[in-house]
Amino acid sequence: MKGIIYNLRSFMKNHFYVFALLLLALFFFHNIISSDKIMKNIHYINDVTFYSYNMRESLKNNQLPLWTPYFYSGRPLFSQPEYYFIDINLFLILLTGNIYLAMNFAAISHLFIAGIGMYFLINFLIENKKAAFVSALLYMFNGYVHTFVVSGNIMIIEGYSLIPFIFLFTIKALKEDKIIFNSIMAGMFTALLIFVGGVIFFPYILLIILVYCIIYVIDKNILSRVLKICLAGILVIGVAFGISAIKLLPDLEFTKLSNRGEGLPYQEYIGEPVKLANFMFLFVTNVFAGGNTISAAVGIAGFALLILGLSKFKNRIVLFSAAIILLSLLISSDSFLTKMLYHAPVFNQTRHVERAVFLFAFASSILAGFGFLKLESLIEKLKKSAKNVIFAAVVALILTELLLLQDFPQSSKVVSPNEIPILDYMGKDRQQFRTMNLALSTFIGASGYNYYSQFGISEIKGGAGIWFNDYLEYLSVAQNSPAKFWAMLNNKYVISSKNISIENLSYVGKFGGCEDCQIWESYGPYLYRNELFLPRYYIVPNRILIVGDDRQVDQLIYNFILGNFDPSNTLLIRGTTINGYETSALDTFDYIFLLKDSMDNIGKLREYSVNGGILVPDVLNGKTSVTGDEVYAILNRTGSFIELNVDEYSNNKAVINLDGKKGWLVASERFAYFPGWKASINGKNIEIFKANNAVSAVYLDGDYGKLVFEYEPNSYKYGKWISMISVLMVMGFFGYSAYNKKSKQGDKYQA
């Protein structure tokens, strides 16, 4: 018994500061230590809940949420860079099935991990646990955490927590003999950063590593250091890419397709650059200095330690930290460097450069550790008890300003979807449909899809900071004829915060609102029914193919929709050239509109015309234009749709039983606009076409059996194999190293 007590005391003594960091993380987030409460943060309530729900439901089907049908009328989800793959949240969802418990304890865990990461980093650099503890406190509770992470996008706390580990093992790779082991560890933590959705920090990590390498290489033995950097760099990049490929490759594909594919406009890139006139609030104290922007303040005591740390300027890490602080000031304040980086890869896809104050939070936490070391040298002659009092005073000052005088994260009760009256009403409608929320004036933002998705209801709008320009253009044009455009997206109900009058929308009623709720938009309280509502899947009798220049095709389709086009009986398929279609495929269309650059095969056009198809204009008879009356007559055809019911519907898959019907099937889905969606009938692949500038269509040739739409992009498939092979290789290395070490120990004992 005495031995157990001794070991326990010894363990507590050796790990006292780690336990203290855990208790502080729990204390800071004490309001969310629950499964029926949630942090009062709109990103947390909306985005984290939404993704976690999609993750849990997909895992039930032994899938990942590669796609979500629940916002933006459907789009890739797993590949959105800021969403997690493998993290504490995922493991807790698997363990408990409760997404709120998982979210809450993931946030607590990552704040703690951020602290121990900085603690281990500083303890490695200066071998002083007290200094390491001070640095950890600053990293856990600086202004960046309070003003951006906790009050803003809470999801980034996961990536934030891993950065000290990446830097730690990068330093160890260059300073210690175990370059392979430490490089692999740095690569693994970088892969984890991608897995937890921390790519927002990637540009800053690149700067951190670059600056450190520059300072590291300044030595009399430059060549050997350069070679070491190259070797470590190859290993880190190789391991990071290999392990993370399952997430990284889809992320890159997603970004390339999105509004960030060709870089961001400069104004979106700079966001709200900081003003150095607010230096005190930004970098010293956000308690005793006024300000309402982002901050990275380390407190008065922390800043004093930072200044003390600069006195050790001969130390490479101190020089590195000072350089990082300078970069932080320059980048976040829209200086010449900000403008230069706008033209650099990776940076030109980064929004809001004011977030570069993170670099200050990171570097100042390191410098404060060196500052405490300097303080200890100044009080070296004092008694041990006096030194302990000074240490306690420093910690107390830091915690008072950075923790006790700050606003603690508040919580609110978890809202069940059926507690929202307007949603409870819509949830009783058994049809498959989408909603349109007008309570939020913009196309992008939290509009309640986190709640709606839990009732299987999809939303036309959506959130997140990455979007697709073609879809937003559609929603923009839709404002000219809302009910018709929304109906083509399977819209049945429209929600508004005020009483509105829009043609073809009928009033359903006014429900209970909640103006004080975080996502008040989801409550309405006004509900309308779209009288032009169209089902999710239906066959139309009239089919038109429009081929030619992409921009011209877009414009013509929009003109038709704004005219007398009736989506309930007519379909507009977009194409590029006639040569891209077999004659049999062309014969499935009643009309073909020929625009610029479309006529690359006159033979096919003649055959199509002989088979009864109509060309517009009739170029075979010398016509080069068409009148408005002719177009009106073409679009004014009659007929009605035939609805097809969905037999199976999940994030990545939709299945429809076919009973021999023939014709063009409209799928009010975004499948055709994203690579990775495949359609098949009884295992035989068929092509998915872009239709009506927003939805999809396939041709049914009278088949019986199952029509299956399934999403599995090549970026995910290839990434999965690369990750599996990479993990096996890393495991093989660690296994070999352990075996080799054990063998050497055995040989030593035998000798």
C-alpha positions in Angstrom: 0.0 0.0 0.0 2.8 2.4 0.9 4.4 1.6 -2.5 1.2 2.5 -4.3 0.9 5.8 -2.4 4.5 6.6 -3.1 4.1 5.9 -6.8 1.0 8.0 -6.9 2.7 10.9 -5.2 5.7 10.6 -7.5 3.4 10.5 -10.6 1.4 13.6 -9.4 4.7 15.4 -8.6 6.1 14.7 -12.1 2.9 15.6 -13.9 1.5 18.3 -11.6 1.5 21.0 -14.3 -0.2 18.8 -16.8 -3.0 18.0 -14.3 -3.3 21.7 -13.6 -3.7 22.4 -17.3 -6.5 19.8 -17.5 -8.3 21.3 -14.5 -8.0 24.8 -16.1 -9.5 23.6 -19.4 -12.4 22.0 -17.5 -12.9 25.2 -15.4 -12.9 27.4 -18.5 -15.5 25.2 -20.3 -17.4 24.2 -17.2 -20.7 25.5 -18.7 -20.7 22.8 -21.4 -19.7 19.8 -19.3 -23.0 18.2 -20.2 -24.8 16.2 -22.9 -27.9 18.5 -23.0 -26.2 21.8 -23.2 -24.3 23.4 -26.0 -21.9 26.4 -26.3 -23.6 29.6 -27.1 -21.7 30.1 -30.3 -23.5 30.3 -33.7 -20.7 28.3 -35.5 -20.9 25.7 -32.7 -24.7 25.4 -32.7 -25.0 25.5 -36.4 -21.9 24.2 -38.2 -20.4 21.7 -35.7 -23.9 20.3 -34.9 -24.7 20.0 -38.6 -21.5 18.2 -39.5 -21.6 16.0 -36.4 -25.1 14.9 -37.2 -24.2 14.1 -40.8 -21.2 12.2 -39.6 -23.2 10.1 -37.1 -26.0 9.3 -39.6 -23.4 8.3 -42.2 -21.5 6.1 -39.8 -24.8 4.2 -39.2 -24.6 3.2 -42.8 -20.9 2.4 -42.6 -20.0 5.4 -44.6 -18.4 8.8 -44.3 -20.5 11.9 -45.1 -18.8 12.5 -48.4 -21.9 14.4 -49.5 -24.8 16.1 -47.7 -28.2 16.6 -49.2 -29.2 19.0 -46.5 -27.8 22.4 -47.5 -27.2 24.2 -50.8 -29.5 21.6 -52.3 -26.7 19.1 -51.8 -22.9 19.4 -52.1 -19.7 17.7 -50.9 -19.3 17.8 -47.1 -16.4 15.6 -46.0 -14.1 17.4 -48.4 -14.8 20.9 -47.0 -11.4 21.7 -45.5 -12.5 23.0 -42.1 -14.6 19.9 -41.3 -13.0 17.1 -39.3 -12.3 13.4 -40.2 -10.4 11.7 -37.5 -10.5 13.5 -34.2 -11.8 13.3 -30.6 -15.2 14.3 -31.8 -15.4 11.3 -34.1 -14.3 8.9 -31.4 -16.8 10.2 -28.9 -19.6 10.0 -31.5 -18.6 6.3 -32.1 -18.4 5.7 -28.3 -21.5 7.5 -27.1 -23.7 8.3 -30.1 -24.4 11.7 -28.6 -23.2 14.4 -30.9 -23.5 17.2 -28.2 -21.5 15.3 -25.6 -18.9 14.6 -28.3 -18.7 18.2 -29.4 -18.4 19.6 -25.9 -15.7 17.2 -24.6 -13.8 17.6 -27.9 -13.6 21.3 -27.3 -12.4 20.8 -23.7 -9.9 18.2 -24.8 -8.4 20.3 -27.5 -7.9 23.3 -25.2 -6.1 21.0 -22.9 -4.0 19.5 -25.8 -3.1 23.1 -26.8 -1.7 23.7 -23.3 0.3 20.4 -23.1 1.6 20.9 -26.6 3.1 24.3 -25.6 4.2 22.9 -22.3 6.1 20.1 -23.9 7.6 22.4 -26.5 9.0 24.9 -24.0 10.1 22.2 -21.6 12.1 20.7 -24.4 13.6 24.0 -25.4 14.7 25.2 -21.9 14.1 22.3 -19.6 12.1 24.3 -17.1 8.7 23.1 -16.1 7.6 26.4 -14.5 8.5 28.4 -17.6 6.7 25.7 -19.7 3.6 26.1 -17.5 3.6 29.8 -18.0 3.9 29.5 -21.7 1.1 26.9 -21.8 -1.2 29.3 -19.9 -0.6 32.1 -22.4 -1.2 29.8 -25.4 -4.4 28.4 -23.8 -6.0 31.7 -22.8 -4.6 34.5 -25.0 -6.8 37.1 -26.7 -6.8 35.0 -29.9 -8.6 32.2 -28.1 -11.1 34.5 -26.5 -11.9 36.9 -29.4 -11.7 34.5 -32.4 -11.6 30.8 -31.4 -14.2 30.6 -28.7 -16.4 33.5 -29.7 -15.9 32.9 -33.4 -15.2 29.7 -35.3 -14.7 27.2 -32.4 -13.9 24.4 -34.8 -10.4 25.8 -35.4 -9.4 25.0 -31.8 -8.6 21.5 -33.0 -5.9 22.7 -35.4 -4.7 25.3 -33.0 -4.0 22.7 -30.4 -1.7 20.7 -32.7 0.7 23.4 -33.9 3.1 23.2 -30.9 3.5 19.5 -31.6 4.3 20.1 -35.3 6.9 22.7 -34.3 8.3 20.6 -31.5 9.0 17.6 -33.7 10.4 19.7 -36.5 12.9 21.2 -34.1 13.7 17.7 -32.7 14.2 16.4 -36.2 16.9 19.1 -36.9 18.5 19.1 -33.5 18.6 15.4 -32.5 20.1 12.3 -34.0 16.7 10.6 -34.6 15.9 12.6 -37.7 13.7 9.9 -39.3 11.6 9.3 -36.2 11.1 13.0 -35.4 10.4 13.9 -39.0 7.7 11.1 -39.2 6.2 12.4 -35.9 6.1 16.0 -37.4 4.5 14.6 -40.5 1.9 12.6 -38.5 0.9 15.7 -36.5 0.7 17.7 -39.8 -1.6 15.0 -41.1 -3.7 15.2 -38.0 -4.0 18.9 -38.5 -5.6 18.2 -41.9 -7.8 15.5 -40.4 -9.2 17.9 -37.7 -9.9 20.6 -40.3 -7.1 22.9 -39.3 -6.0 23.9 -42.8 -6.8 27.5 -41.9 -3.4 27.5 -40.1 -1.5 26.0 -43.0 -0.1 29.3 -44.4 1.1 30.3 -40.9 2.7 26.9 -40.2 4.6 27.3 -43.5 5.9 30.7 -42.3 6.8 29.3 -38.9 8.8 26.4 -40.4 10.4 28.6 -43.1 11.6 31.2 -40.6 12.9 28.6 -38.2 14.8 26.9 -41.0 16.4 30.2 -42.1 17.6 30.9 -38.6 18.7 27.3 -38.1 20.8 27.2 -41.3 22.8 30.3 -40.3 25.9 28.5 -39.1 29.5 27.8 -40.1 28.4 24.3 -41.2 25.7 25.5 -43.6 25.8 22.7 -46.1 25.2 19.9 -43.6 22.3 21.9 -42.1 20.8 22.5 -45.5 21.0 18.8 -46.3 19.4 17.9 -42.9 16.6 20.4 -43.7 16.0 18.8 -47.1 15.9 15.3 -45.6 13.6 16.2 -42.8 11.4 18.2 -45.2 11.1 15.3 -47.6 10.1 13.0 -44.8 7.7 15.4 -43.2 5.9 16.3 -46.4 5.9 12.7 -47.6 4.4 11.4 -44.3 1.9 14.3 -44.0 0.7 13.9 -47.6 0.6 10.1 -47.5 -1.3 9.7 -44.3 -3.7 12.7 -44.9 -4.4 11.9 -48.6 -7.8 10.4 -47.8 -8.8 13.9 -46.6 -6.3 16.2 -48.4 -7.0 15.1 -52.0 -10.8 15.6 -51.6 -10.1 19.0 -49.9 -7.9 20.1 -52.8 -10.5 19.0 -55.4 -13.3 20.8 -53.4 -11.3 24.0 -53.2 -10.4 23.9 -56.9 -14.1 23.7 -57.8 -15.1 26.4 -55.4 -15.0 30.2 -55.3 -11.4 29.9 -54.0 -10.2 27.8 -57.0 -8.5 30.8 -58.7 -7.7 32.7 -55.5 -9.8 35.3 -53.6 -10.5 39.0 -54.4 -8.1 41.2 -52.5 -10.7 42.7 -50.3 -11.9 39.2 -49.2 -8.2 38.3 -48.6 -7.4 41.2 -46.4 -10.8 41.1 -44.5 -10.5 43.7 -41.7 -6.7 44.3 -41.2 -5.7 45.4 -37.7 -4.7 48.9 -36.9 -1.5 49.1 -35.0 -2.8 52.2 -33.2 -4.8 49.6 -31.2 -1.6 47.9 -30.2 -2.5 47.6 -26.5 -5.8 45.9 -27.2 -4.4 43.7 -30.0 -1.2 42.4 -28.3 -1.1 43.5 -24.6 -4.4 43.4 -22.9 -8.0 43.1 -24.1 -9.3 43.7 -20.6 -7.8 47.1 -19.7 -7.7 48.4 -23.3 -10.7 49.0 -25.4 -11.3 47.3 -28.8 -13.9 45.2 -30.7 -11.7 43.4 -33.2 -9.6 40.3 -33.1 -6.9 40.2 -30.5 -3.9 38.1 -29.5 -3.3 39.9 -26.2 -1.1 37.9 -23.7 -1.9 40.1 -20.8 0.2 42.7 -19.0 2.2 40.1 -17.1 2.6 37.9 -20.2 3.8 40.9 -22.2 6.3 41.9 -19.5 7.7 38.3 -19.7 7.8 38.6 -23.5 10.0 41.8 -23.2 12.2 40.0 -20.7 12.5 37.1 -23.1 13.8 39.4 -25.8 16.8 40.0 -23.6 18.0 36.5 -24.6 18.3 37.6 -28.2 21.4 35.5 -28.8 19.2 32.4 -28.5 18.0 31.1 -31.9 14.5 30.4 -30.7 14.2 33.9 -29.3 15.4 35.3 -32.6 12.9 33.1 -34.3 10.0 34.2 -32.1 10.9 37.9 -32.6 10.9 37.4 -36.3 7.5 35.6 -36.1 6.0 38.5 -34.1 7.3 41.0 -36.7 5.7 38.9 -39.5 2.5 38.8 -37.5 2.4 42.6 -37.2 3.2 43.1 -40.9 0.8 40.6 -42.4 -2.2 41.4 -40.2 -1.9 45.2 -40.7 -2.1 45.2 -44.6 1.5 46.2 -45.1 3.7 45.7 -48.2 4.2 42.0 -47.0 0.5 41.4 -47.0 0.3 42.6 -50.6 3.3 40.4 -51.6 1.8 37.3 -50.0 -1.5 37.8 -51.9 0.3 36.6 -55.0 1.8 33.6 -53.3 0.2 30.1 -53.6 -1.9 29.0 -50.5 -2.0 32.6 -49.2 -4.1 33.8 -52.1 -6.8 31.4 -51.0 -6.8 32.6 -47.4 -9.5 34.9 -46.1 -9.0 37.7 -43.5 -5.3 38.3 -43.0 -6.0 39.8 -39.6 -6.1 36.3 -38.4 -2.3 36.3 -38.8 -2.3 37.7 -35.2 -2.2 34.0 -34.3 1.5 34.1 -35.1 1.9 36.7 -32.3 0.0 34.5 -29.9 2.2 31.5 -30.8 5.5 33.3 -30.7 4.8 35.4 -27.6 3.9 32.3 -25.7 7.3 30.9 -26.5 9.1 34.2 -25.6 7.3 34.4 -22.3 8.9 31.1 -21.3 12.3 32.5 -22.0 11.2 35.6 -20.1 10.4 33.6 -17.1 13.8 32.0 -17.3 15.3 35.5 -17.3 13.2 36.4 -14.3 14.5 33.3 -12.5 18.0 34.4 -13.2 17.3 37.8 -11.7 15.9 36.3 -8.5 18.5 33.5 -8.3 19.8 34.6 -4.9 16.4 34.6 -3.2 15.3 31.7 -1.0 13.4 28.9 -2.6 10.2 30.0 -0.8 10.5 33.5 -2.2 11.0 32.2 -5.7 7.9 30.0 -5.3 5.9 33.1 -4.2 7.1 35.0 -7.2 6.2 32.1 -9.5 2.8 31.9 -7.9 2.3 35.6 -8.3 3.2 35.5 -12.0 0.7 32.6 -12.5 -2.0 34.4 -10.5 -1.5 37.6 -12.5 -1.8 35.7 -15.8 -4.8 33.7 -14.8 -6.6 36.7 -13.3 -6.3 38.7 -16.5 -6.5 36.0 -19.1 -9.0 33.7 -17.4 -10.9 35.2 -14.5 -11.5 38.6 -16.0 -12.6 37.2 -19.3 -16.0 36.1 -20.4 -16.4 32.4 -19.9 -18.0 30.5 -22.8 -21.7 30.4 -22.1 -24.0 27.5 -22.8 -27.6 27.2 -23.8 -30.0 24.2 -23.7 -29.8 21.9 -26.7 -32.9 22.6 -28.9 -34.7 19.5 -30.2 -36.1 20.0 -33.8 -39.6 19.4 -32.6 -39.3 22.3 -30.2 -39.3 24.6 -33.2 -43.0 25.0 -34.0 -42.6 25.8 -37.7 -40.2 22.8 -38.1 -42.5 20.5 -36.2 -45.2 21.3 -38.7 -43.0 20.7 -41.7 -41.6 17.5 -40.2 -45.1 15.9 -40.4 -45.1 16.3 -44.2 -43.9 12.9 -45.5 -43.0 14.2 -49.0 -39.3 14.8 -49.9 -38.8 18.5 -50.2 -36.5 21.4 -49.6 -37.1 24.7 -47.7 -36.1 28.2 -48.5 -35.4 30.5 -45.6 -35.9 34.2 -46.3 -35.4 35.2 -42.6 -31.7 35.4 -43.5 -31.3 38.0 -46.2 -28.1 36.6 -47.7 -27.6 33.3 -49.6 -24.9 32.2 -47.2 -25.3 31.8 -43.4 -26.7 29.9 -40.6 -30.4 29.5 -41.4 -31.4 26.5 -39.4 -30.3 23.6 -41.6 -28.6 22.1 -38.5 -32.1 21.5 -37.1 -33.9 20.8 -40.4 -31.5 18.0 -41.4 -32.4 16.1 -38.2 -35.9 15.8 -39.7 -34.5 14.8 -43.1 -35.4 18.2 -44.6 -33.0 19.9 -47.0 -32.3 23.6 -47.4 -31.7 25.6 -50.6 -29.4 28.0 -48.8 -26.3 27.1 -46.8 -23.4 28.2 -44.7 -19.6 28.0 -44.5 -17.0 30.2 -46.1 -16.6 28.3 -49.3 -19.2 28.2 -52.0 -19.8 27.5 -55.7 -20.3 30.4 -58.0 -22.6 28.7 -60.5 -25.1 27.9 -57.7 -25.0 31.3 -56.2 -25.6 32.8 -59.7 -28.7 30.6 -60.0 -30.0 31.8 -56.6 -29.3 35.4 -57.6 -31.2 35.1 -60.9 -34.0 33.3 -59.0 -34.9 36.6 -57.4 -36.6 37.6 -60.6 -39.0 34.6 -60.5 -38.5 33.0 -57.1 -41.3 30.4 -56.9 -40.4 28.8 -60.3 -36.6 28.7 -59.7 -37.0 27.4 -56.2 -39.6 24.8 -57.3 -37.0 23.3 -59.7 -34.9 22.7 -56.5 -37.7 20.7 -55.0 -38.8 23.7 -52.8 -42.2 23.2 -51.0 -42.0 25.6 -48.0 -40.7 29.1 -47.7 -39.8 30.5 -44.2 -39.8 34.2 -43.5 -39.3 36.5 -40.5 -42.0 38.8 -41.8 -45.2 38.7 -43.8 -44.4 38.7 -47.5 -46.2 38.6 -50.8 -44.5 36.6 -53.6 -46.4 35.3 -56.6 -47.2 31.5 -56.3 -46.5 31.4 -52.6 -49.5 30.7 -50.5 -49.7 31.6 -46.8 -49.7 28.6 -44.4 -49.6 30.3 -41.0 -47.6 32.1 -38.3 -45.9 29.9 -35.8 -44.1 30.6 -32.5 -40.9 32.6 -33.0 -37.8 33.0 -30.8 -36.0 36.3 -31.3 -33.6 35.6 -28.5 -32.4 32.3 -29.9 -28.9 32.0 -31.5 -30.4 30.8 -34.8 -33.7 32.7 -34.6 -34.1 32.5 -38.4 -35.0 28.8 -38.1 -38.2 29.7 -36.2 -39.7 31.9 -39.0 -42.3 32.5 -37.8 -44.1 32.9 -41.1 -44.6 29.8 -43.4 -45.6 29.7 -47.1 -46.2 26.9 -49.5 -44.7 27.0 -53.0 -47.7 26.3 -55.3 -45.2 25.4 -58.1 -43.6 22.6 -56.0 -42.0 19.8 -58.0 -41.0 16.4 -56.7 -37.4 15.4 -56.1 -37.5 12.9 -59.0 -39.9 13.0 -62.0 -40.1 12.3 -65.7 -41.0 15.0 -68.2 -42.5 14.6 -71.6 -40.7 17.5 -73.4 -36.9 17.6 -73.8 -34.6 20.3 -75.2 -30.9 20.1 -75.7 -28.9 23.4 -75.8 -25.3 23.2 -77.1 -22.6 25.7 -77.6 -20.4 28.2 -75.7 -20.9 27.7 -71.9 -21.7 31.3 -71.1 -24.2 31.6 -74.0 -25.9 28.3 -72.9 -26.2 29.6 -69.4 -27.7 32.8 -70.5 -30.2 31.2 -72.9 -31.4 28.8 -70.2 -31.9 31.6 -67.8 -33.8 33.5 -70.4 -36.1 30.5 -71.1 -36.8 30.0 -67.4 -37.6 33.7 -66.9 -39.9 33.3 -69.9 -42.7 30.8 -70.5 -40.7 27.7 -69.7 -42.6 25.2 -67.6 -40.3 23.0 -65.6 -43.1 20.6 -64.8 -43.2 19.3 -68.4 -40.0 20.5 -70.1 -36.4 19.8 -69.5 -33.4 22.0 -70.6 -30.2 19.9 -71.0 -27.0 21.8 -71.4 -24.1 20.6 -73.7 -21.1 21.9 -75.5 -20.8 20.3 -79.0 -22.9 18.0 -81.1 -19.9 15.6 -81.5 -20.1 14.9 -77.8 -23.3 12.9 -78.3 -24.2 9.6 -80.0 -27.0 9.9 -82.6 -29.2 7.7 -80.5 -28.7 10.1 -77.6 -29.6 13.1 -79.8 -32.8 11.4 -80.9 -34.1 11.5 -77.3 -34.5 15.3 -77.6 -37.4 17.0 -79.3 -35.4 20.1 -80.0 -31.7 21.1 -80.2 -30.8 24.7 -79.9 -27.5 25.5 -81.7 -25.3 28.3 -80.3 -21.8 29.5 -80.9 -19.2 26.7 -81.5 -21.7 23.9 -81.4 -21.9 22.7 -85.0 -18.9 20.4 -85.3 -20.7 17.4 -87.0 -23.2 18.3 -89.7 -23.7 14.6 -90.4 -25.1 13.9 -87.0 -27.4 17.0 -87.4 -28.7 15.7 -90.7 -29.4 12.2 -89.2 -31.1 13.8 -86.2 -33.3 15.9 -88.5 -34.2 12.9 -90.7 -35.3 11.0 -87.6 -37.8 13.8 -86.7 -35.8 16.1 -84.5 -36.1 19.8 -84.8 -33.0 22.1 -85.0 -33.2 25.7 -83.8 -32.3 27.5 -85.9 -32.8 25.2 -88.8 -29.2 25.5 -90.1 -29.8 22.7 -92.6 -32.2 24.9 -94.4 -30.1 28.0 -94.3 -31.6 29.7 -91.2 -29.2 31.5 -88.7 -31.7 32.9 -86.2 -35.0 32.2 -84.6 -37.9 34.5 -83.7 -39.3 35.1 -80.2 -42.7 33.7 -81.3 -41.0 30.4 -82.4 -39.2 30.1 -79.1 -42.5 30.8 -77.3 -44.3 28.1 -79.2 -41.5 25.6 -78.5 -41.6 26.3 -74.7 -45.4 26.4 -74.7 -45.9 22.6 -75.1 -48.2 20.7 -72.8 -48.0 17.5 -70.8 -47.5 16.5 -67.2 -44.7 14.9 -65.2 -44.6 11.4 -63.7 -43.2 11.3 -60.2 -40.8 8.5 -59.2 -40.5 7.6 -55.5 -37.1 7.2 -53.8 -36.7 3.8 -52.1 -33.4 4.5 -50.4 -31.8 7.8 -49.6 -28.7 8.6 -47.6 -25.8 11.1 -47.7 -23.9 9.3 -50.5 -26.6 7.3 -52.2 -30.1 7.4 -53.7 -31.9 4.3 -55.1 -35.1 4.3 -57.2 -37.0 1.2 -58.4 -37.8 1.4 -62.1 -40.9 -0.2 -63.6 -40.3 0.3 -67.3 -41.0 3.9 -67.7 -39.2 5.7 -70.6 -38.0 9.3 -70.9 -35.9 11.9 -69.3 -35.8 11.8 -65.5 -35.2 15.1 -63.7 -33.3 14.7 -60.4 -33.6 17.8 -58.4 -30.1 17.2 -57.1 -26.7 18.8 -57.7 -25.1 15.5 -58.7 -24.1 16.5 -62.3 -22.1 19.5 -61.1 -19.6 17.5 -59.0 -17.2 14.8 -60.2 -17.7 11.6 -58.3 -21.4 11.0 -58.8 -22.2 8.0 -60.8 -25.6 6.7 -62.0 -26.3 3.1 -62.9 -29.2 0.9 -63.8 -28.8 -2.7 -62.7 -25.0 -2.1 -62.5 -24.7 -0.5 -65.9 -23.4 3.0 -65.8 -25.4 5.8 -67.5 -24.5 9.5 -67.9 -25.7 12.2 -65.6 -26.5 15.5 -67.4 -26.6 19.1 -66.2 -30.2 20.4 -66.5 -32.0 23.7 -65.9 -28.7 25.3 -64.8 -29.0 23.8 -61.3 -30.2 20.2 -61.3 -29.4 16.8 -62.9 -31.1 14.5 -65.4 -30.6 10.9 -66.7 -32.3 9.1 -69.6 -34.4 6.1 -68.9 -34.8 3.6 -71.7 -37.7 1.6 -70.4 -35.6 -0.4 -67.9 -36.8 -2.4 -64.9 -34.7 -2.8 -61.8 -32.8 -0.3 -59.7 -31.5 3.1 -60.7 -28.7 4.0 -58.3 -27.0 7.3 -57.8 -23.8 7.0 -55.7 -21.1 9.4 -54.7 -17.5 8.3 -54.4 -15.1 10.8 -56.0 -11.7 9.5 -57.3 -9.9 12.0 -55.0 -11.4 10.1 -52.1 -10.8 6.6 -53.6 -7.2 7.3 -54.5 -6.6 9.2 -51.2 -7.9 6.2 -49.2 -5.4 3.8 -50.8 -2.5 6.2 -50.4 -3.4 6.7 -46.8 -3.7 3.0 -46.1 -0.4 2.3 -47.7 1.3 5.2 -45.9 -0.1 4.1 -42.5 1.2 0.6 -43.1 4.6 1.9 -44.0 4.8 4.1 -40.9 3.6 1.2 -38.7 6.3 -0.9 -40.4 9.0 1.6 -39.5 7.9 1.8 -35.9 7.6 -2.0 -35.7 11.1 -2.4 -37.2 12.6 0.2 -34.8 11.0 -1.4 -31.8 12.3 -4.9 -32.9 15.7 -3.5 -33.6 15.9 -1.8 -30.3 14.8 -4.9 -28.5 17.4 -7.0 -30.4 20.2 -4.7 -29.4 19.1 -4.8 -25.8 19.1 -8.6 -26.0 22.6 -8.7 -27.5 23.8 -6.3 -24.7 22.5 -8.6 -22.0 24.0 -11.7 -23.6 27.4 -9.9 -23.9 
